[in-house]
Amino acid sequence: MKLSDHGWNEHWQNLFAPYAAEGMVAARVTAEHKNSYRVSTGDVELQGEVSGRLRHHAIRRSDSPAVGDFVALRRSETDSLAIIDAVLPRRTVFIRKAAGKGLDDQVVAANIDAVFIMTALDQDFNLRRLERYVTLVWEGGAQPIILLNKADVCDDRAPFLDDVNEIKFGVPVHVLSALTSEGLEALNQYLRPGFTVGFVGSSGVGKSTLLNTLLGREAQTTREVREDDHRGRHTTTHRQLFVRAEGGIIIDTPGMRELQLGNVHEGVQRTFSDIERLAMECRFSDCQHKNEPGCAVRAAVDRGELSAERLFSYDKLLKEMRHANLQFDEDAAREKKRQDRVANKAMKPFKTR
């Protein structure tokens, strides 16, 4: 296998040129564990660890390597351990706010061309959660693609499709069954050499089953969902990159039940492009779409052209984004103070001479 099978091309070669001049080796991160990585040079797969320099300069969690990243390695021919010395600038990224009250972020997958957002035609289906996924994908620069799985257990698909049509602006939607292979031929257009697709969705929606089918082998274990509430059990425990023998790259991710958003201004604009267009017709440029006179958005709700639930979701995401921006400013100020203290401490011996 060559590194080009992992998506390496002229774009990455040009970015890597300064590191090649230093004798480093190019690779792509294929798996991420708690304290280490797996990286592939195309010729060989190695265990990777982050260099002290890279770790020191990683202010946020997202500054560290992630699955899908192209990196510069230092290694010896006799050692299976490689040192990751640099991460090449990401072209696209799927990133979410890490769980908890802080503003740290987590890269789920890097340098992806498209993201399969999987949900199931059962109790897992949640339109508002789909909106969040679509928003994050748009914000990161990739193409969102909605997959409605488990068509084999759904007698009436029309209500689900009607719901998705409300939010799918610019987003392809495919109905399929990973278990019976119904509808899988439609995915071939995305699974081509050099093209990277990420898988995201809740546990139990069938990501592992679909992955195994597309790879033609048992790459991930699968388990049945719980009978009482149809909630899935985690079978994928870490993010991992796979290369198909027929061409195409897939990044599988563990199921996500919590999906917090950070600053996703562009993502919100694209996901809610219908509301954004209506807002341009409001009488007041700062209309909050509550009780203001001449509000085109509220008028669309009153006419039944826009659901009140979608408007509520839009407003909720805007509030969440504003809160994240405020918290980011506070965190940035604290980080600057910390860096100033470190710099002053380092200069103290020189000031006393």
GUNU-438154 format. One record per residue (C-alpha): residue in one letter; x, y, z. Coordinates in steps of 0.02 Angstrom, whole numbers, plus 50000, padded with zeros to 5 digits. Example, Ala and Ser with C-alpha at 12.3 -4.5 7.8 and 13.67 -1.06 7.14 Angstrom:
2
["A" [50615 49775 50390]],
["S" [50684 49947 50357]],
***
This chain:
353
["M" [50000 50000 50000]],
["K" [50058 50177 49961]],
["L" [50028 50337 50058]],
["S" [49924 50396 49908]],
["D" [49801 50257 49954]],
["H" [49778 50353 50117]],
["G" [49736 50515 50025]],
["W" [49912 50587 50002]],
["N" [49923 50700 49850]],
["E" [50014 50852 49779]],
["H" [49929 50968 49903]],
["W" [50002 50874 50051]],
["Q" [50170 50850 49964]],
["N" [50189 51039 49946]],
["L" [50147 51068 50129]],
["F" [50268 50932 50181]],
["A" [50416 50997 50080]],
["P" [50500 51094 50225]],
["Y" [50493 50939 50336]],
["A" [50560 50827 50198]],
["A" [50710 50943 50188]],
["E" [50743 50903 50372]],
["G" [50740 50716 50338]],
["M" [50568 50684 50412]],
["V" [50444 50553 50349]],
["A" [50264 50586 50300]],
["A" [50123 50482 50374]],
["R" [49937 50485 50411]],
["V" [49863 50454 50584]],
["T" [49757 50297 50574]],
["A" [49708 50271 50756]],
["E" [49708 50370 50918]],
["H" [49721 50293 51090]],
["K" [49736 50375 51260]],
["N" [49923 50410 51257]],
["S" [49979 50353 51086]],
["Y" [49936 50344 50902]],
["R" [49950 50227 50754]],
["V" [50022 50307 50598]],
["S" [50046 50239 50422]],
["T" [50181 50290 50300]],
["G" [50098 50183 50167]],
["D" [50241 50059 50176]],
["V" [50227 50022 50361]],
["E" [50115 50057 50510]],
["L" [50200 50120 50668]],
["Q" [50162 50170 50845]],
["G" [50175 50358 50863]],
["E" [50205 50475 51008]],
["V" [50197 50664 51010]],
["S" [50363 50756 51027]],
["G" [50394 50867 51176]],
["R" [50400 51020 51065]],
["L" [50231 50983 50986]],
["R" [50154 50943 51155]],
["H" [50221 51107 51228]],
["H" [50144 51211 51089]],
["A" [49975 51123 51095]],
["I" [49871 51249 51192]],
["R" [49704 51167 51153]],
["R" [49659 50985 51136]],
["S" [49625 51012 50951]],
["D" [49807 51064 50925]],
["S" [49862 50884 50952]],
["P" [49861 50754 50813]],
["A" [49696 50671 50771]],
["V" [49641 50527 50660]],
["G" [49650 50584 50480]],
["D" [49792 50707 50508]],
["F" [49945 50703 50397]],
["V" [50099 50719 50505]],
["A" [50289 50734 50497]],
["L" [50383 50594 50586]],
["R" [50557 50570 50653]],
["R" [50604 50386 50659]],
["S" [50745 50265 50642]],
["E" [50740 50114 50527]],
["T" [50769 49997 50674]],
["D" [50633 50066 50789]],
["S" [50446 50037 50772]],
["L" [50412 50194 50874]],
["A" [50394 50357 50778]],
["I" [50397 50532 50851]],
["I" [50263 50648 50782]],
["D" [50350 50815 50766]],
["A" [50222 50916 50667]],
["V" [50042 50912 50604]],
["L" [50012 50977 50428]],
["P" [49878 51112 50417]],
["R" [49707 51031 50410]],
["R" [49602 51053 50254]],
["T" [49439 51008 50340]],
["V" [49393 50947 50514]],
["F" [49246 50879 50613]],
["I" [49266 50956 50784]],
["R" [49152 50964 50935]],
["K" [49160 51046 51104]],
["A" [49228 50923 51232]],
["A" [49108 50864 51366]],
["G" [49102 50969 51524]],
["K" [49095 51154 51567]],
["G" [49261 51203 51489]],
["L" [49286 51265 51312]],
["D" [49412 51135 51257]],
["D" [49374 51054 51091]],
["Q" [49396 50881 51020]],
["V" [49440 50836 50841]],
["V" [49335 50686 50792]],
["A" [49411 50669 50618]],
["A" [49528 50774 50512]],
["N" [49547 50800 50324]],
["I" [49381 50722 50278]],
["D" [49293 50756 50113]],
["A" [49122 50702 50172]],
["V" [49038 50643 50332]],
["F" [48907 50506 50339]],
["I" [48786 50563 50475]],
["M" [48699 50401 50522]],
["T" [48534 50387 50610]],
["A" [48409 50246 50616]],
["L" [48227 50237 50564]],
["D" [48176 50186 50740]],
["Q" [48176 50268 50912]],
["D" [48351 50340 50882]],
["F" [48285 50463 50751]],
["N" [48301 50641 50814]],
["L" [48285 50786 50692]],
["R" [48358 50915 50809]],
["R" [48513 50808 50837]],
["L" [48533 50789 50649]],
["E" [48534 50979 50636]],
["R" [48678 50985 50758]],
["Y" [48778 50857 50661]],
["V" [48747 50947 50497]],
["T" [48799 51113 50576]],
["L" [48964 51041 50638]],
["V" [49004 50961 50470]],
["W" [48969 51121 50373]],
["E" [49073 51221 50496]],
["G" [49222 51106 50472]],
["G" [49219 51122 50283]],
["A" [49163 50946 50234]],
["Q" [49005 50887 50144]],
["P" [48869 50818 50260]],
["I" [48776 50664 50197]],
["I" [48628 50596 50296]],
["L" [48606 50407 50301]],
["L" [48439 50341 50363]],
["N" [48481 50163 50414]],
["K" [48376 50012 50465]],
["A" [48254 50029 50321]],
["D" [48223 49842 50342]],
["V" [48130 49871 50506]],
["C" [48032 50024 50450]],
["D" [47864 49996 50368]],
["D" [47826 50180 50335]],
["R" [47975 50288 50286]],
["A" [47874 50437 50225]],
["P" [47859 50528 50394]],
["F" [48048 50518 50421]],
["L" [48084 50582 50246]],
["D" [47960 50725 50270]],
["D" [48051 50776 50428]],
["V" [48223 50767 50348]],
["N" [48164 50869 50198]],
["E" [48140 51013 50320]],
["I" [48327 51022 50359]],
["K" [48418 50946 50211]],
["F" [48466 51105 50114]],
["G" [48617 51054 50010]],
["V" [48631 50887 50101]],
["P" [48610 50721 50008]],
["V" [48497 50596 50098]],
["H" [48505 50407 50073]],
["V" [48388 50274 50143]],
["L" [48474 50107 50168]],
["S" [48490 49948 50269]],
["A" [48666 49900 50321]],
["L" [48598 49730 50370]],
["T" [48517 49684 50203]],
["S" [48627 49796 50093]],
["E" [48475 49889 50026]],
["G" [48524 50059 49955]],
["L" [48712 50035 49979]],
["E" [48749 50056 49794]],
["A" [48711 50242 49814]],
["L" [48864 50259 49926]],
["N" [48986 50203 49792]],
["Q" [48999 50382 49726]],
["Y" [49083 50433 49889]],
["L" [49197 50282 49908]],
["R" [49330 50317 49778]],
["P" [49520 50321 49786]],
["G" [49591 50465 49886]],
["F" [49419 50517 49953]],
["T" [49398 50514 50143]],
["V" [49229 50487 50226]],
["G" [49195 50500 50412]],
["F" [49060 50404 50505]],
["V" [48967 50490 50649]],
["G" [48808 50451 50742]],
["S" [48738 50380 50903]],
["S" [48778 50206 50968]],
["G" [48666 50073 50894]],
["V" [48625 50157 50728]],
["G" [48725 50027 50631]],
["K" [48891 50114 50594]],
["S" [48994 49957 50630]],
["T" [48880 49847 50525]],
["L" [48891 49967 50379]],
["L" [49079 49984 50398]],
["N" [49103 49795 50395]],
["T" [48994 49781 50240]],
["L" [49087 49918 50147]],
["L" [49257 49846 50194]],
["G" [49205 49667 50155]],
["R" [49272 49604 50320]],
["E" [49236 49603 50507]],
["A" [49335 49759 50552]],
["Q" [49224 49808 50700]],
["T" [49120 49703 50818]],
["T" [48932 49728 50820]],
["R" [48803 49709 50958]],
["E" [48614 49716 50965]],
["V" [48527 49871 51031]],
["R" [48433 49858 51195]],
["E" [48256 49795 51172]],
["D" [48176 49913 51301]],
["D" [48233 50080 51230]],
["H" [48329 50039 51069]],
["R" [48484 50123 51141]],
["G" [48646 50060 51069]],
["R" [48793 49986 51160]],
["H" [48966 50056 51121]],
["T" [49060 49935 51009]],
["T" [49182 50060 50932]],
["T" [49297 50118 51072]],
["H" [49416 50232 50976]],
["R" [49428 50328 50813]],
["Q" [49510 50230 50672]],
["L" [49549 50250 50487]],
["F" [49522 50109 50363]],
["V" [49574 50098 50179]],
["R" [49460 49998 50065]],
["A" [49540 49875 49945]],
["E" [49428 49946 49807]],
["G" [49480 50124 49849]],
["G" [49415 50252 49971]],
["I" [49456 50294 50151]],
["I" [49337 50278 50299]],
["I" [49360 50352 50474]],
["D" [49251 50265 50602]],
["T" [49209 50350 50767]],
["P" [49127 50295 50931]],
["G" [48945 50336 50956]],
["M" [48907 50510 51022]],
["R" [48761 50545 51139]],
["E" [48818 50720 51185]],
["L" [48852 50846 51048]],
["Q" [48898 51017 51114]],
["L" [48936 51158 50993]],
["G" [49067 51295 50999]],
["N" [49085 51440 50877]],
["V" [48991 51373 50726]],
["H" [48933 51533 50642]],
["E" [48956 51474 50462]],
["G" [48883 51303 50503]],
["V" [48725 51381 50576]],
["Q" [48707 51493 50424]],
["R" [48713 51345 50305]],
["T" [48608 51225 50408]],
["F" [48472 51356 50435]],
["S" [48487 51442 50266]],
["D" [48297 51447 50253]],
["I" [48281 51550 50412]],
["E" [48431 51658 50366]],
["R" [48348 51702 50200]],
["L" [48183 51743 50285]],
["A" [48273 51851 50414]],
["M" [48336 51964 50274]],
["E" [48154 52012 50242]],
["C" [48120 52064 50422]],
["R" [48080 52248 50450]],
["F" [48219 52266 50579]],
["S" [48397 52209 50544]],
["D" [48417 52158 50728]],
["C" [48252 52064 50733]],
["Q" [48251 51926 50864]],
["H" [48101 51838 50782]],
["K" [47997 51851 50941]],
["N" [47857 51979 50938]],
["E" [47934 52115 50830]],
["P" [47820 52193 50697]],
["G" [47862 52148 50519]],
["C" [47954 51988 50564]],
["A" [47959 51879 50408]],
["V" [48017 51728 50507]],
["R" [47868 51729 50626]],
["A" [47754 51758 50478]],
["A" [47822 51600 50395]],
["V" [47786 51504 50556]],
["D" [47608 51573 50561]],
["R" [47581 51520 50380]],
["G" [47644 51344 50418]],
["E" [47793 51362 50300]],
["L" [47919 51348 50443]],
["S" [47897 51240 50597]],
["A" [47903 51321 50768]],
["E" [48018 51179 50824]],
["R" [48147 51223 50690]],
["L" [48144 51407 50738]],
["F" [48166 51358 50922]],
["S" [48314 51247 50874]],
["Y" [48392 51390 50774]],
["D" [48373 51510 50920]],
["K" [48442 51382 51042]],
["L" [48599 51353 50937]],
["L" [48628 51541 50921]],
["K" [48618 51562 51110]],
["E" [48735 51415 51135]],
["M" [48857 51490 51010]],
["R" [48853 51662 51093]],
["H" [48887 51581 51262]],
["A" [49033 51483 51188]],
["N" [49107 51641 51112]],
["L" [49095 51732 51279]],
["Q" [49177 51587 51369]],
["F" [49312 51577 51235]],
["D" [49358 51760 51265]],
["E" [49370 51726 51452]],
["D" [49476 51570 51425]],
["A" [49589 51664 51303]],
["A" [49617 51802 51432]],
["R" [49662 51673 51565]],
["E" [49781 51586 51446]],
["K" [49868 51750 51404]],
["K" [49893 51785 51589]],
["R" [49966 51611 51612]],
["Q" [50086 51634 51467]],
["D" [50139 51804 51535]],
["R" [50176 51726 51704]],
["V" [50281 51589 51622]],
["A" [50376 51718 51518]],
["N" [50407 51831 51669]],
["K" [50468 51683 51771]],
["A" [50588 51633 51632]],
["M" [50658 51811 51620]],
["K" [50674 51837 51808]],
["P" [50857 51774 51822]],
["F" [50908 51897 51686]],
["K" [50819 52044 51768]],
["T" [50916 52020 51932]],
["R" [51088 52031 51848]],
***
